[in-house]
Amino acid sequence: MTVLALAVGGRGVVPPDEAVVHADDEGLLRGRAAFETVRVYDGRPFRLGEHLERLVFSGERIGLPPLDTAELETLAAEAVSASGEPDAVLRLLWTPGRDGDARPLAIALVTAVPPQFEEWRERGIRCISLLGVAGEAPWLLRGVKSTSYAVNMAAEAEARRRGADDAIFVDRDGVVLEGPVTNVWWRRGQTLYTPATGLGILAGVTRAVLQELAPAHGYTVEEGAYVLAELAAADEAFTSSTV
């Protein structure tokens, strides 16, 4: 990850190599923090409002102090401007702050776009299926973007270990859920299929954009509970980032 710029609540833009999270912040100690990843196009964060809405939802589910969306909007603008890069990745984080401190911590981090994305788009990606159980237990914070991402990263590592690029989570009945950081789609004719958010998956912002734009391009969208065999029989399959 190439860090281009960093902005912190109460401080504004700081050097990218400066320490900003205290050791007793529960976001670090226990992964009790919420985050959003936002694509930046031509210097503008894509659908920032929708991302902030989802960040508010995640923070409430985790039990974090109320989110200051105005502060995060300001930090996002400052970090994107300081990065000097029109096409980048913006990450917004909201943590409880220091133990016993009443002030939560807001961070906006701008990084370079990972170089492998263009290669994957050109050649496609190889995926394996892995058991995902979050949808079976609502108390596991289904649909929440928290920094407790160890399981998601373990899934990506297992995919690489098996010679694939990414993983697709399925439940015990083989119903398709989502990828570690993506929503899953497939096409049959002029119909696009995707798992329903009621299965406990993350409602990706890009997913919503696809649903919004599909009719204008001659596609209908169906969402529901589909088994892995239906995806395998599709005319084509693809993933959309949850950003």
C-alpha positions as a Markdown table, in Angstrom:
| # | Residue | x | y | z |
|---|---|---|---|---|
| 1 | Met | 0.0 | 0.0 | 0.0 |
| 2 | Thr | 1.4 | 3.4 | -1.1 |
| 3 | Val | 0.2 | 6.1 | 1.3 |
| 4 | Leu | -0.2 | 9.4 | -0.5 |
| 5 | Ala | -1.8 | 11.6 | 2.2 |
| 6 | Leu | -3.2 | 11.4 | 5.7 |
| 7 | Ala | -5.6 | 13.7 | 7.6 |
| 8 | Val | -6.7 | 13.3 | 11.3 |
| 9 | Gly | -9.5 | 14.7 | 13.3 |
| 10 | Gly | -8.5 | 17.9 | 15.3 |
| 11 | Arg | -5.2 | 18.1 | 13.4 |
| 12 | Gly | -5.9 | 18.2 | 9.7 |
| 13 | Val | -3.3 | 16.9 | 7.2 |
| 14 | Val | -0.2 | 15.3 | 8.9 |
| 15 | Pro | 2.9 | 13.6 | 7.4 |
| 16 | Pro | 1.9 | 10.2 | 6.1 |
| 17 | Asp | 4.5 | 8.5 | 8.3 |
| 18 | Glu | 3.3 | 10.1 | 11.5 |
| 19 | Ala | 1.8 | 7.9 | 14.2 |
| 20 | Val | -1.9 | 8.8 | 14.7 |
| 21 | Val | -3.4 | 5.9 | 16.6 |
| 22 | His | -2.7 | 5.4 | 20.3 |
| 23 | Ala | -1.9 | 1.9 | 21.6 |
| 24 | Asp | -4.9 | 1.9 | 23.9 |
| 25 | Asp | -7.4 | 2.8 | 21.2 |
| 26 | Glu | -9.9 | -0.1 | 20.9 |
| 27 | Gly | -9.8 | 0.2 | 17.2 |
| 28 | Leu | -6.3 | -1.2 | 17.5 |
| 29 | Leu | -6.6 | -3.4 | 20.5 |
| 30 | Arg | -9.8 | -5.1 | 19.5 |
| 31 | Gly | -10.7 | -4.1 | 16.0 |
| 32 | Arg | -13.7 | -2.2 | 17.3 |
| 33 | Ala | -13.8 | 0.5 | 14.6 |
| 34 | Ala | -15.7 | 1.2 | 11.4 |
| 35 | Phe | -14.3 | 2.1 | 8.1 |
| 36 | Glu | -15.2 | 2.8 | 4.5 |
| 37 | Thr | -13.2 | 2.5 | 1.3 |
| 38 | Val | -14.0 | 5.1 | -1.4 |
| 39 | Arg | -12.7 | 5.3 | -4.9 |
| 40 | Val | -11.5 | 8.7 | -6.0 |
| 41 | Tyr | -12.1 | 9.7 | -9.6 |
| 42 | Asp | -10.7 | 12.9 | -11.0 |
| 43 | Gly | -10.1 | 14.2 | -7.5 |
| 44 | Arg | -13.7 | 13.5 | -6.4 |
| 45 | Pro | -14.6 | 10.7 | -3.9 |
| 46 | Phe | -17.3 | 8.5 | -5.5 |
| 47 | Arg | -20.7 | 8.5 | -3.8 |
| 48 | Leu | -19.2 | 9.9 | -0.6 |
| 49 | Gly | -22.6 | 10.5 | 0.9 |
| 50 | Glu | -23.7 | 6.9 | 0.6 |
| 51 | His | -20.4 | 5.8 | 2.1 |
| 52 | Leu | -20.9 | 8.1 | 5.1 |
| 53 | Glu | -24.4 | 6.7 | 5.6 |
| 54 | Arg | -23.0 | 3.2 | 5.7 |
| 55 | Leu | -20.3 | 4.3 | 8.1 |
| 56 | Val | -22.9 | 5.7 | 10.4 |
| 57 | Phe | -24.8 | 2.4 | 10.3 |
| 58 | Ser | -21.6 | 0.4 | 11.0 |
| 59 | Gly | -20.6 | 2.6 | 13.9 |
| 60 | Glu | -24.0 | 2.3 | 15.5 |
| 61 | Arg | -24.0 | -1.5 | 15.2 |
| 62 | Ile | -20.5 | -1.7 | 16.7 |
| 63 | Gly | -21.5 | 0.7 | 19.5 |
| 64 | Leu | -19.1 | 3.5 | 18.6 |
| 65 | Pro | -19.6 | 7.2 | 19.6 |
| 66 | Pro | -21.9 | 9.0 | 17.2 |
| 67 | Leu | -20.2 | 9.7 | 13.9 |
| 68 | Asp | -19.3 | 13.3 | 12.9 |
| 69 | Thr | -20.0 | 13.2 | 9.2 |
| 70 | Ala | -19.1 | 16.8 | 8.7 |
| 71 | Glu | -15.7 | 16.2 | 10.2 |
| 72 | Leu | -15.0 | 13.2 | 8.0 |
| 73 | Glu | -16.1 | 15.1 | 4.9 |
| 74 | Thr | -13.7 | 17.9 | 5.7 |
| 75 | Leu | -10.9 | 15.4 | 6.4 |
| 76 | Ala | -11.6 | 13.6 | 3.1 |
| 77 | Ala | -11.4 | 16.8 | 1.1 |
| 78 | Glu | -8.2 | 17.8 | 2.8 |
| 79 | Ala | -6.5 | 14.4 | 2.3 |
| 80 | Val | -7.6 | 14.1 | -1.3 |
| 81 | Ser | -6.3 | 17.6 | -2.1 |
| 82 | Ala | -3.0 | 16.9 | -0.3 |
| 83 | Ser | -2.4 | 13.7 | -2.2 |
| 84 | Gly | -2.1 | 15.4 | -5.5 |
| 85 | Glu | -3.4 | 12.3 | -7.2 |
| 86 | Pro | -6.7 | 12.6 | -9.1 |
| 87 | Asp | -7.3 | 8.8 | -9.2 |
| 88 | Ala | -6.8 | 7.1 | -5.8 |
| 89 | Val | -8.3 | 5.2 | -2.9 |
| 90 | Leu | -9.7 | 7.1 | 0.1 |
| 91 | Arg | -10.2 | 5.2 | 3.4 |
| 92 | Leu | -12.3 | 6.7 | 6.2 |
| 93 | Leu | -11.9 | 5.3 | 9.7 |
| 94 | Trp | -13.9 | 6.0 | 12.9 |
| 95 | Thr | -12.6 | 4.6 | 16.2 |
| 96 | Pro | -13.5 | 5.0 | 19.8 |
| 97 | Gly | -10.3 | 6.8 | 20.6 |
| 98 | Arg | -8.1 | 6.4 | 23.6 |
| 99 | Asp | -9.4 | 4.3 | 26.6 |
| 100 | Gly | -11.2 | 6.7 | 28.9 |
| 101 | Asp | -11.1 | 9.6 | 26.3 |
| 102 | Ala | -14.4 | 11.0 | 25.4 |
| 103 | Arg | -13.2 | 12.0 | 21.9 |
| 104 | Pro | -13.3 | 9.4 | 19.1 |
| 105 | Leu | -10.7 | 9.4 | 16.4 |
| 106 | Ala | -11.5 | 10.2 | 12.7 |
| 107 | Ile | -8.9 | 9.4 | 10.0 |
| 108 | Ala | -8.9 | 10.0 | 6.2 |
| 109 | Leu | -6.2 | 8.1 | 4.4 |
| 110 | Val | -5.4 | 8.3 | 0.7 |
| 111 | Thr | -3.5 | 5.6 | -1.1 |
| 112 | Ala | -2.5 | 4.6 | -4.6 |
| 113 | Val | -4.8 | 2.3 | -6.6 |
| 114 | Pro | -3.5 | -1.2 | -6.4 |
| 115 | Pro | -1.7 | -2.0 | -9.7 |
| 116 | Gln | -3.1 | -5.6 | -10.1 |
| 117 | Phe | -6.6 | -4.3 | -10.7 |
| 118 | Glu | -6.1 | -3.6 | -14.4 |
| 119 | Glu | -4.4 | -7.0 | -14.9 |
| 120 | Trp | -7.4 | -8.7 | -13.3 |
| 121 | Arg | -9.8 | -6.8 | -15.5 |
| 122 | Glu | -7.9 | -7.8 | -18.6 |
| 123 | Arg | -7.5 | -11.5 | -17.9 |
| 124 | Gly | -10.3 | -12.2 | -15.4 |
| 125 | Ile | -9.9 | -13.7 | -11.9 |
| 126 | Arg | -9.8 | -17.2 | -10.6 |
| 127 | Cys | -12.0 | -17.8 | -7.5 |
| 128 | Ile | -12.4 | -20.6 | -4.9 |
| 129 | Ser | -15.5 | -21.1 | -2.7 |
| 130 | Leu | -15.1 | -21.0 | 1.1 |
| 131 | Leu | -17.7 | -21.5 | 3.9 |
| 132 | Gly | -19.0 | -18.2 | 5.3 |
| 133 | Val | -21.1 | -18.2 | 8.4 |
| 134 | Ala | -21.7 | -14.5 | 9.2 |
| 135 | Gly | -25.1 | -14.6 | 7.5 |
| 136 | Glu | -26.3 | -17.4 | 9.9 |
| 137 | Ala | -25.6 | -15.4 | 13.0 |
| 138 | Pro | -26.9 | -11.8 | 13.0 |
| 139 | Trp | -24.9 | -11.0 | 16.1 |
| 140 | Leu | -21.7 | -11.3 | 14.0 |
| 141 | Leu | -22.4 | -7.8 | 12.7 |
| 142 | Arg | -23.7 | -8.8 | 9.3 |
| 143 | Gly | -23.6 | -6.0 | 6.8 |
| 144 | Val | -21.1 | -4.0 | 8.9 |
| 145 | Lys | -17.7 | -2.8 | 7.7 |
| 146 | Ser | -15.5 | -3.0 | 10.8 |
| 147 | Thr | -11.8 | -3.1 | 11.0 |
| 148 | Ser | -12.0 | -6.7 | 12.3 |
| 149 | Tyr | -11.0 | -8.0 | 8.8 |
| 150 | Ala | -8.7 | -10.9 | 9.8 |
| 151 | Val | -11.2 | -13.5 | 8.5 |
| 152 | Asn | -11.6 | -11.7 | 5.2 |
| 153 | Met | -7.8 | -11.5 | 4.8 |
| 154 | Ala | -7.4 | -15.1 | 5.7 |
| 155 | Ala | -9.9 | -16.0 | 2.9 |
| 156 | Glu | -7.8 | -14.0 | 0.4 |
| 157 | Ala | -4.6 | -15.8 | 1.6 |
| 158 | Glu | -6.3 | -19.2 | 1.3 |
| 159 | Ala | -7.3 | -18.3 | -2.3 |
| 160 | Arg | -3.7 | -17.5 | -3.2 |
| 161 | Arg | -2.5 | -20.6 | -1.4 |
| 162 | Arg | -4.7 | -22.6 | -3.8 |
| 163 | Gly | -3.5 | -20.8 | -6.9 |
| 164 | Ala | -6.6 | -18.5 | -7.2 |
| 165 | Asp | -7.0 | -14.7 | -7.0 |
| 166 | Asp | -10.0 | -14.4 | -4.7 |
| 167 | Ala | -12.6 | -16.3 | -2.8 |
| 168 | Ile | -16.4 | -16.4 | -2.8 |
| 169 | Phe | -18.2 | -17.2 | 0.5 |
| 170 | Val | -21.1 | -19.7 | 0.4 |
| 171 | Asp | -23.3 | -20.9 | 3.3 |
| 172 | Arg | -23.6 | -24.6 | 4.4 |
| 173 | Asp | -26.2 | -25.2 | 1.7 |
| 174 | Gly | -24.0 | -23.8 | -1.1 |
| 175 | Val | -25.9 | -20.5 | -1.4 |
| 176 | Val | -23.6 | -17.8 | -2.8 |
| 177 | Leu | -22.9 | -14.9 | -0.4 |
| 178 | Glu | -20.1 | -12.5 | -1.3 |
| 179 | Gly | -16.3 | -12.1 | -1.6 |
| 180 | Pro | -14.0 | -11.0 | 1.1 |
| 181 | Val | -14.2 | -7.4 | -0.2 |
| 182 | Thr | -16.6 | -7.7 | -3.1 |
| 183 | Asn | -20.2 | -8.4 | -4.1 |
| 184 | Val | -20.8 | -11.2 | -6.6 |
| 185 | Trp | -22.7 | -10.9 | -9.9 |
| 186 | Trp | -23.5 | -13.1 | -12.9 |
| 187 | Arg | -25.3 | -12.7 | -16.2 |
| 188 | Arg | -27.6 | -14.9 | -18.1 |
| 189 | Gly | -28.9 | -13.2 | -21.2 |
| 190 | Gln | -30.0 | -9.7 | -20.3 |
| 191 | Thr | -30.6 | -10.5 | -16.6 |
| 192 | Leu | -28.0 | -9.7 | -13.9 |
| 193 | Tyr | -28.2 | -11.9 | -10.7 |
| 194 | Thr | -26.7 | -11.0 | -7.4 |
| 195 | Pro | -27.2 | -12.4 | -3.8 |
| 196 | Ala | -29.8 | -10.5 | -1.7 |
| 197 | Thr | -28.7 | -8.3 | 1.2 |
| 198 | Gly | -31.1 | -10.2 | 3.4 |
| 199 | Leu | -28.5 | -13.1 | 3.3 |
| 200 | Gly | -26.4 | -10.9 | 5.6 |
| 201 | Ile | -24.0 | -9.6 | 2.9 |
| 202 | Leu | -22.6 | -6.1 | 2.8 |
| 203 | Ala | -24.7 | -3.7 | 0.7 |
| 204 | Gly | -21.9 | -2.4 | -1.6 |
| 205 | Val | -22.2 | 1.1 | -2.9 |
| 206 | Thr | -21.0 | -0.1 | -6.3 |
| 207 | Arg | -23.6 | -2.8 | -6.1 |
| 208 | Ala | -26.3 | -0.2 | -5.7 |
| 209 | Val | -24.9 | 1.8 | -8.7 |
| 210 | Leu | -25.1 | -1.3 | -10.9 |
| 211 | Gln | -28.7 | -1.8 | -9.9 |
| 212 | Glu | -29.5 | 1.8 | -10.6 |
| 213 | Leu | -27.8 | 1.9 | -14.1 |
| 214 | Ala | -28.7 | -1.6 | -15.4 |
| 215 | Pro | -32.2 | -0.8 | -16.8 |
| 216 | Ala | -30.9 | 2.1 | -18.9 |
| 217 | His | -28.5 | -0.4 | -20.6 |
| 218 | Gly | -31.1 | -3.1 | -21.3 |
| 219 | Tyr | -30.6 | -5.3 | -18.2 |
| 220 | Thr | -32.9 | -6.4 | -15.5 |
| 221 | Val | -31.6 | -7.2 | -12.0 |
| 222 | Glu | -32.7 | -10.1 | -9.9 |
| 223 | Glu | -31.5 | -10.6 | -6.3 |
| 224 | Gly | -32.2 | -13.6 | -4.1 |
| 225 | Ala | -30.7 | -16.8 | -2.8 |
| 226 | Tyr | -28.8 | -18.7 | -5.5 |
| 227 | Val | -26.6 | -21.8 | -5.2 |
| 228 | Leu | -23.1 | -22.0 | -6.5 |
| 229 | Ala | -24.1 | -24.2 | -9.5 |
| 230 | Glu | -26.2 | -21.3 | -10.8 |
| 231 | Leu | -23.2 | -19.0 | -10.8 |
| 232 | Ala | -21.1 | -21.7 | -12.5 |
| 233 | Ala | -23.7 | -22.0 | -15.3 |
| 234 | Ala | -23.8 | -18.3 | -16.0 |
| 235 | Asp | -22.9 | -16.7 | -19.4 |
| 236 | Glu | -20.4 | -14.6 | -17.4 |
| 237 | Ala | -19.7 | -13.9 | -13.8 |
| 238 | Phe | -18.0 | -10.9 | -12.2 |
| 239 | Thr | -17.5 | -9.1 | -8.9 |
| 240 | Ser | -18.1 | -5.5 | -7.9 |
| 241 | Ser | -16.1 | -3.9 | -5.2 |
| 242 | Thr | -18.1 | -3.2 | -2.0 |
| 243 | Val | -16.8 | 0.5 | -2.2 |
